[in-house]
Amino acid sequence: MECEVLENEIVYRGVADLNLGQTLDCGQSFRWEEQENGDFRGIAFDREITVRLKRGDLYIIGGKAEDNRLWSDYFDLDLDYGAIKRELSKLSPVLKSAAEYAPGIRILRQDSWEALCSFIISQNNNIPRIKGIIKRLCECFGDKTADGGYTFPSADKLSGLSVEDLSPLRSGFRAKYLIDASQRVSCGEISLDDVQKMPIDEARQSLMKIKGVGPKVAECALLYGMHRLECFPMDVWMKRAMAVLLPEFTIEDLGRYAGIAQQYIFHYSRMHPELFE
């Protein structure tokens, strides 16, 4: 991947298989906002940037030279999604159609703590509300950035708070789960770095020690926060999509890139409601 570092800007040349809307607004990350010109502005890893995709070049506006590797990793630019789509397409004509329908979705390499909290908050919630709760969480307990935004609060910061302290978030029953997660991570009972390296079933079980973290939240935290691409978040909607589109398939049949297949299936199903009438 050719990269050019300019003043206050990083440019990755010839980026394939990336659509910013499909990737940043598909429900895997909640701190990005689309601008009127199609750019996306957001905060990740405590850095506030604007992202632009123009004629196959990815611009990280506000990106510093020393963060070249960070943003390349974040957008997963070293993984050949074209090859993955070809591999998945061989499994089923339906999966081939789904992969071709959303060719620009990539799995972001997010901060594991932020992803865990985000998907605890996501339970029985919709994307606008999730974004609102996370925004208030950062404004109340994060640190202000140089550009006027707010960082995501650390586990150490949240571990000293009470459920009552989180009442301004209007997060409901999720507040006690956030506190439990922060206390377990902060004291070292659960090391997210260690979880990332564990065998997948052991990693799932470790995360599910946290109150309020069931199979779906654990799977989301592993896929979106730890880049465990074999994970396949399953809810009522995805069970229905699999039953209609791939009735003879198990998650194991989808192999090492099941999580990427899940994104293609989810997007394809959401955009084709007539298939479920």
N, C-alpha and C positions, 0 to 999 in steps of 0.2 A: 504494500500500500504506500503510494507516494504521498509524502506529507510536506507541506510548506508552512513554516512558522513566520508569520508576519507580525507587525506591531499590534499587540492586543488581539491577535486573531490566529487561529490554527485552521489550515485548510487541508482536508484529505481529498486527494484527487482520484477520480474514477471509482467512486463508491457504487457498487451494484447491490440490488436486492434490498433497498432501504426506502421506505416511505415514512416520513416523519409523523404524519397523522395516524397511520396504521400502527406505528410502533409506540408513540408517546401518548396516544389517547385511546388505547384499547383496553385499559383496566389493569395494566401491570405496574404502572407508576402514576402518582397522583399529584405531582408538584410542577406540572408543565401546563402552560396556557398558550393556546394558539393566538398569534397576533393577526391583525387585519391583512398583512401582506403574506401570510402563510408561514412566517417564521414561528418558532416556539421559544418561549422564555421560561426558564425554570431554575431550580437550585438542586444540585446533586453534589454529594461529598463536600458540603459547605461552600460550594462555589456557585455563584449566580452567573449564568451565561444566556446568550441567545444562540439558537441553532438554526441554520439555514441550509437547505439543499437546493442547489442550482446547477442544472445541466450535469448531474452526476457528481458534483463536488460538494462535500460537506464542510460547512463553515462553522467553526466554534468561535463566535464573536464574544470577546471578553476572556478567551482562553489564554492562559500563560504558557510560555515555551516549556516550562518544567512539567506541565500537565499533559503533554502530548500523549504519553502512554495511557494516562488515566482515561482520556476521552475515547481513544481508540478501543480500549477495553470496554468502556461503558456501552458503546454502541456495537460491540462485538464484531469489529471490522475485520478481524483476522479469521473468522469462521466463514467457510464457503457455503453460504445459504443456497446458492444455485445447485451445488452438488447434493445438498441435503434434500432439496425439493425433488431432484431427480430420483434419489434413493426412495423417498416416501411415495413418489408417484408410481413406482413399480409395484407397490403393495395393493393398490386398488384404483380403478378409474375414478371413483368418487373422491378419493384422497388427492388424486391428480388434479381434478377440477377445483377442489378447495385450495390447493397450493397455488394454482395458477390465478385464482381469484384474488388472493391477497399476497402478492409476491414481495411486498415491501415490509412485512412484519419481521422484526428481529427481537430476540430475547435480550433485554438490557442486563448488564452486569451491575446491579445496584448494591448499595450498602446493605449488608445483611440485617443490621439492627433496624434500620428504617423500613425495610421490606417486611420484617416480622411484625412491627407495630402497625404498619399500613394494612396488613391483611387481618390482624386482630380487629382493627377498626372497620374493616370491610364487611364483617358478618351481618347478614340481614340488612344490607345497606345498598344505596345506589351511588354511582360515581360522583354526582354533584355533592351529595352529603358527605361522602368520604373525603373529598377534597376540602370541604369546609371545615371538618373536624381537624384534619391534619394542618390546615392553615392556622387555625386557632391554637393548636398544640405548639406549633413553632413560634407563633407570635407571643404566646404566654411564657414559654419555657426555653426557647432557643436563644441564640445570641444574634444580634443584629449584624448583617454583613455590610461591607463598604458600599454596596449599591442599594441599601435600604431594605433588603429582604431579611429573612431569618433562617438560621441553621436549624437542622433537626436536633432536638434535645437528646443528649446522651442517656444511656441507661443509668449512669451514676446520678445524673440530675433528677431523673424521674423517680429513682428508687427512694428518695427521701420525702416524696410527696404522699399525700393521702387521696382517697377517692374524692373527698370534699374539695381538695385543691384543684382537681380536674373538672369540677362542675362547670367552669366557663366554656369548656369544650363542647358541652351538650352531647356527650358521647354515650350517655345512658349506661346500660349494663357493661359496656366495653371498658369503662374506666377501671374497674377492679382487675380486669385482665391485663391492662397495660401496666398497672402497678405491680402485679405478680410477675410479669415478664421482666420488668426492669429490675426487680429485686433479685430474681434468680440469675440474670445475666450479670448484674453489677457485682454480686458476691462471688461469682465464678462457678456457681453450681452448674450453670449451663454456659459453655464456651461456644460461641457461634463459629469461631475459627475451627474448633475441633469438630463440631457438627458437620461443617462443610466437607470434611475429609472422611467422615464415617461411612461404613457400608450403608446403603440407602435405607434399609429397614431400621437399623439402629438410629440413624439420623432422625427418621420420622418419630420413633418412640421417644427420643430425647426431647424434641420440641413439644410433644404432646404431654410432657410433664407440666407444662405451663397451663394454668387455669384458662379455660376458654379456647385453647388450641386443640382443635380436632383434626381429623384427617385432611379436610380441604385446606384449612389455614396452614397446616404443616407443609402440605404439598406446594402451596403457593409460595411460602417463605423459602422453600428449598429451590424451586424453579426460578423465581424472580429475584431472590436475594442471594442465592449461592450457586446459581447457574448449573443446577443439577438437571440436565436436559432430559433425563429419563423419567422425570416426574410429570404427572398428568392430573392437574386439579379437576376434581369431579364434583359437580353439584347436580341439582335436579335438571337443569337445562342441558348440561353436557350428557347426562344419562339419556335424556330424550334424543339428543342429537346423534349419539352413538347408536341408539336403538333403531333410528330411522335411516341413517346414512351408512353405518358400518355394523349391521346387526350380528355378523359372524366374527367380529374382531374383539379381542381383548386388548387391554392396554399393553400387555407384554408383547402382543403381535406387532405393535408399532415401534418397538425396539429402542435404541439408544437416543433417538430424537423424538420420543413420544410427546415431550413438552412443546416442541415446535409444531408437531402435528396437531396438538390440542388447539393452538392459536389459529391455525388454518381452519380447522373444523368449526371452532367457535365463531370466527368472523363470517365464514361462509353460511353457517346456520342463521346467524343474526340478520344477514342481508337477504336471506331467502325464506321468509316466514311461510310462504305458500307450501313449502315442503312438509309443513307440520299441521296443515289444516285437515 
